[in-house]
Amino acid sequence: MSISETDLIYREDDSIYHLGLQPEQVPDIVLTVGDPERVPAVSQYFDAVEEKVAHREFVAHIGRVGERSLMVISSGMGTDNVEILMTELDALVNIDRESRTVRANKRSLRIIRLGTSGSLQPEVPLDSILLSRVAIGVDTLMQFYPYATPPQFQAAAQQLKADLSLEFTPYVAEGSTELLKVFQSEFLTGCTLTCPGFYAPQGRQIRLAPQQDELLKKLIDFRFSEGVLTNLEMETAGYYALGQLLGYQMLSVNAILAHRPNRQFSSAPQQTVNFMIEQVLSKVGEL
């Protein structure tokens, strides 16, 4: 069935609506960052940058490391932007632009998020790097997709719903075991909480207090079959759930810039982010 022009929109130059990319520009390995300014911070370590594309908050540098073609692209913050990025990347590689139909032979992308995050536990120190083995989303994105939390995590989702007095059930998704194997000897691993905002949803208070009493303490004290919530941020669960629906390999790598229990923020955040980038790019040949 042909996809409607209002469901899948192309620009006048035939690039896809938000990302501004053409199908032939998308390699199998994609690195994502939230901040557009972090794109050149990643691509500076490429052996070659062959193309640069920028539209709205989506900035992409396409090039290679060794013999591997790859792209780094910014998503902006939050799972709403992640949905746009993932959907349009998939449309570029798996939808025939002329017929507007799904290709018979689908490509499976390997997507690695290079993000920043806050620690919830003493064993995840400031300026460490953590791989998200599992992610729990307390955003509502998966209320609109046919995603089912795996059976082994459904009790945890229900427990977190009750603990936080939510009116919807959080969703739980796992990262790629294949990608985890490539990086897990270098970094910590843990369970990441994905929040729909930076302030109250993560237990911060400026003028407006979170509606839930002692939200941060509840997150720190939460226990389930996988252990504890190790860190929190704004994108990982959305990436993982959409990746599973699309058949992609996904991994979120987190630079820990805040230690929430100790109320400490990194004194050298850019140094920690650069270390994460360098370490991930050093493994590109193994992907």
C-alpha positions as CSV (number, residue, x, y, z in Angstrom):
1,M,0.0,0.0,0.0
2,S,1.3,3.5,-0.9
3,I,2.1,5.8,2.0
4,S,0.2,9.1,2.0
5,E,2.0,12.4,1.1
6,T,0.7,13.7,4.5
7,D,2.2,10.7,6.4
8,L,5.6,10.8,4.7
9,I,6.7,14.2,3.6
10,Y,9.6,15.1,1.3
11,R,11.1,18.5,0.7
12,E,11.4,20.2,-2.7
13,D,14.8,18.7,-3.2
14,D,13.4,15.2,-2.4
15,S,15.1,15.0,0.9
16,I,13.1,13.8,3.9
17,Y,11.1,16.5,5.7
18,H,12.9,17.0,9.0
19,L,16.3,15.5,8.6
20,G,17.0,16.9,5.1
21,L,18.8,13.7,4.1
22,Q,18.7,11.5,1.0
23,P,18.5,7.7,1.1
24,E,22.0,7.2,-0.3
25,Q,23.5,9.3,2.5
26,V,22.6,7.0,5.4
27,P,25.2,4.4,6.3
28,D,24.6,1.3,8.4
29,I,26.3,2.8,11.5
30,V,24.7,5.9,13.0
31,L,25.9,7.8,16.0
32,T,23.3,10.1,17.6
33,V,23.8,13.1,20.0
34,G,21.2,15.4,21.4
35,D,23.1,18.7,21.0
36,P,23.8,19.8,17.4
37,E,27.0,21.4,18.6
38,R,28.2,18.0,19.7
39,V,28.2,16.7,16.1
40,P,31.5,18.3,15.2
41,A,32.9,17.2,18.5
42,V,32.3,13.6,17.3
43,S,33.2,14.1,13.6
44,Q,36.5,15.7,14.5
45,Y,37.7,12.1,15.2
46,F,36.6,10.8,11.8
47,D,39.4,10.0,9.4
48,A,37.3,11.9,6.8
49,V,34.1,13.9,6.8
50,E,32.6,13.6,3.3
51,E,29.2,15.4,3.7
52,K,27.5,17.8,6.1
53,V,23.7,18.4,6.2
54,A,21.8,20.7,8.6
55,H,18.1,21.3,8.9
56,R,16.4,22.6,12.0
57,E,18.0,20.8,15.1
58,F,19.1,17.9,12.9
59,V,22.8,18.3,12.0
60,A,24.5,15.3,10.3
61,H,28.2,14.7,9.4
62,I,28.8,11.7,7.2
63,G,32.2,10.2,6.8
64,R,34.4,7.2,7.7
65,V,36.6,5.8,10.4
66,G,39.1,3.5,8.8
67,E,37.1,1.5,6.2
68,R,33.8,2.0,8.1
69,S,31.3,4.5,6.8
70,L,29.3,6.1,9.5
71,M,27.2,9.2,10.3
72,V,26.8,11.3,13.4
73,I,23.5,13.2,13.7
74,S,21.8,15.3,16.4
75,S,18.3,14.5,17.5
76,G,17.5,17.4,19.9
77,M,16.3,16.4,23.4
78,G,13.5,14.0,24.3
79,T,11.8,11.0,22.9
80,D,9.5,13.2,20.8
81,N,12.6,14.2,18.7
82,V,13.9,10.6,18.9
83,E,10.6,9.4,17.2
84,I,11.1,11.9,14.3
85,L,14.8,10.8,13.9
86,M,14.1,7.1,14.0
87,T,11.1,7.2,11.8
88,E,12.7,9.3,9.1
89,L,16.0,7.3,9.2
90,D,13.9,4.2,8.7
91,A,11.9,5.8,5.9
92,L,15.1,6.7,4.1
93,V,16.5,3.2,4.1
94,N,13.3,1.0,4.0
95,I,10.7,3.0,2.0
96,D,10.9,3.3,-1.8
97,R,10.6,7.0,-2.4
98,E,9.0,6.7,-5.9
99,S,6.4,4.1,-5.1
100,R,6.0,5.1,-1.4
101,T,5.9,1.4,-0.4
102,V,8.0,-0.6,2.1
103,R,11.0,-2.3,0.5
104,A,11.0,-6.1,0.4
105,N,14.6,-6.3,1.5
106,K,15.0,-4.1,4.7
107,R,18.1,-2.7,6.1
108,S,18.9,-3.0,9.8
109,L,20.8,0.0,11.2
110,R,23.2,0.0,14.1
111,I,22.5,3.1,16.1
112,I,24.6,4.2,19.1
113,R,23.5,7.2,21.3
114,L,26.3,9.2,22.7
115,G,24.5,11.1,25.5
116,T,24.9,12.7,28.9
117,S,23.2,11.5,32.1
118,G,22.8,11.8,35.8
119,S,23.8,9.0,38.2
120,L,21.3,7.7,40.8
121,Q,23.6,5.3,42.6
122,P,26.9,5.5,44.6
123,E,28.5,2.8,42.4
124,V,28.1,5.0,39.3
125,P,30.6,7.7,40.0
126,L,30.8,11.2,38.5
127,D,32.6,11.3,35.1
128,S,32.2,7.5,34.5
129,I,30.7,6.1,31.3
130,L,27.7,3.7,31.5
131,L,26.1,1.5,28.9
132,S,22.3,1.1,29.2
133,R,21.6,-2.6,29.3
134,V,17.9,-1.9,30.0
135,A,15.8,1.3,29.8
136,I,12.5,2.2,31.5
137,G,10.5,4.9,29.9
138,V,8.2,7.1,32.0
139,D,7.4,9.2,28.9
140,T,4.2,8.3,27.0
141,L,5.7,7.7,23.5
142,M,4.9,3.9,23.6
143,Q,1.3,4.7,24.4
144,F,1.0,5.4,20.7
145,Y,2.8,2.4,19.3
146,P,2.2,-1.4,19.4
147,Y,5.1,-2.1,21.7
148,A,4.8,-4.6,24.5
149,T,7.2,-4.6,27.5
150,P,8.9,-8.1,27.7
151,P,7.2,-10.4,30.3
152,Q,10.3,-10.4,32.6
153,F,10.0,-6.6,33.1
154,Q,6.2,-6.2,33.3
155,A,6.2,-6.5,37.1
156,A,8.8,-3.8,37.4
157,A,6.8,-1.5,35.1
158,Q,3.7,-2.0,37.3
159,Q,5.7,-1.4,40.4
160,L,7.2,1.8,39.1
161,K,3.7,3.0,38.0
162,A,2.5,2.5,41.6
163,D,5.5,4.0,43.3
164,L,5.4,7.2,41.2
165,S,1.5,7.4,41.2
166,L,1.5,7.4,37.4
167,E,-1.7,7.2,35.3
168,F,0.0,5.1,32.6
169,T,2.3,2.1,32.7
170,P,6.0,2.7,32.0
171,Y,7.6,0.6,29.2
172,V,10.8,-1.3,29.4
173,A,13.2,-2.1,26.5
174,E,16.6,-3.7,26.2
175,G,19.7,-2.7,24.3
176,S,21.5,-4.8,21.7
177,T,23.4,-7.7,23.3
178,E,25.7,-7.7,20.2
179,L,26.6,-4.0,20.7
180,L,26.9,-4.4,24.5
181,K,29.5,-7.1,23.9
182,V,31.7,-4.7,21.9
183,F,31.8,-2.1,24.6
184,Q,31.1,-3.7,28.0
185,S,34.7,-4.5,28.9
186,E,35.4,-0.7,28.8
187,F,32.4,0.7,30.6
188,L,29.9,0.2,33.4
189,T,26.5,-1.2,32.6
190,G,23.1,-0.5,34.1
191,C,19.4,0.3,33.9
192,T,18.5,3.7,32.7
193,L,15.3,5.7,33.4
194,T,14.1,7.8,30.5
195,C,12.1,10.9,31.6
196,P,9.9,13.3,29.7
197,G,11.7,16.4,30.9
198,F,14.8,17.7,32.6
199,Y,13.4,19.4,35.7
200,A,10.4,18.1,37.7
201,P,10.4,14.7,35.8
202,Q,13.9,14.2,37.1
203,G,13.2,15.4,40.6
204,R,14.7,18.9,40.2
205,Q,13.1,21.9,41.8
206,I,13.6,25.5,40.8
207,R,10.4,27.5,41.4
208,L,8.0,24.7,40.6
209,A,8.1,21.6,42.8
210,P,7.6,18.1,41.4
211,Q,4.1,16.8,42.0
212,Q,5.4,13.6,43.5
213,D,6.8,13.9,47.0
214,E,10.4,12.8,47.2
215,L,10.6,11.7,43.6
216,L,14.3,11.5,43.4
217,K,14.5,9.4,46.6
218,K,11.9,7.0,45.1
219,L,14.0,6.6,42.0
220,I,17.2,6.0,44.0
221,D,15.5,3.4,46.2
222,F,13.6,1.6,43.5
223,R,14.5,-2.1,43.2
224,F,13.5,-4.8,40.6
225,S,14.8,-8.0,39.0
226,E,17.5,-6.2,37.2
227,G,18.8,-4.5,40.3
228,V,18.5,-0.7,40.6
229,L,18.0,2.4,38.4
230,T,21.5,3.5,37.8
231,N,21.0,6.7,35.9
232,L,18.4,9.0,34.3
233,E,18.1,11.0,31.0
234,M,15.6,11.8,28.3
235,E,16.0,9.5,25.2
236,T,17.2,5.9,25.7
237,A,14.0,4.0,26.3
238,G,12.5,5.6,23.2
239,Y,15.5,4.6,21.1
240,Y,15.3,1.0,22.4
241,A,11.6,0.5,22.0
242,L,11.5,2.0,18.5
243,G,14.7,0.0,17.6
244,Q,13.0,-3.2,18.6
245,L,9.9,-2.4,16.6
246,L,12.0,-1.6,13.5
247,G,14.5,-4.4,13.9
248,Y,17.6,-2.3,14.6
249,Q,20.5,-2.8,16.9
250,M,20.5,0.0,19.6
251,L,22.9,1.0,22.3
252,S,22.9,4.1,24.6
253,V,26.3,5.2,26.0
254,N,26.0,7.7,28.8
255,A,28.6,10.2,30.1
256,I,27.7,10.6,33.8
257,L,28.0,14.4,34.4
258,A,25.8,14.7,37.5
259,H,25.7,12.6,40.7
260,R,22.2,13.3,41.9
261,P,22.4,11.7,45.4
262,N,25.6,13.8,46.2
263,R,24.2,16.9,44.4
264,Q,27.5,17.1,42.4
265,F,28.0,18.2,38.8
266,S,31.2,17.4,36.8
267,S,34.0,20.0,36.9
268,A,35.2,18.8,33.5
269,P,32.1,17.8,31.5
270,Q,33.6,18.3,28.1
271,Q,36.6,16.1,29.0
272,T,34.3,13.3,30.0
273,V,32.2,13.6,26.9
274,N,35.3,13.6,24.7
275,F,36.6,10.5,26.5
276,M,33.3,8.7,25.7
277,I,33.4,9.7,22.1
278,E,37.1,8.7,21.6
279,Q,36.5,5.3,23.3
280,V,33.4,4.5,21.2
281,L,35.0,5.5,17.9
282,S,38.1,3.3,18.8
283,K,35.7,0.3,18.6
284,V,34.0,1.2,15.3
285,G,36.1,-1.4,13.5
286,E,34.5,-4.1,15.6
287,L,30.9,-3.1,14.7
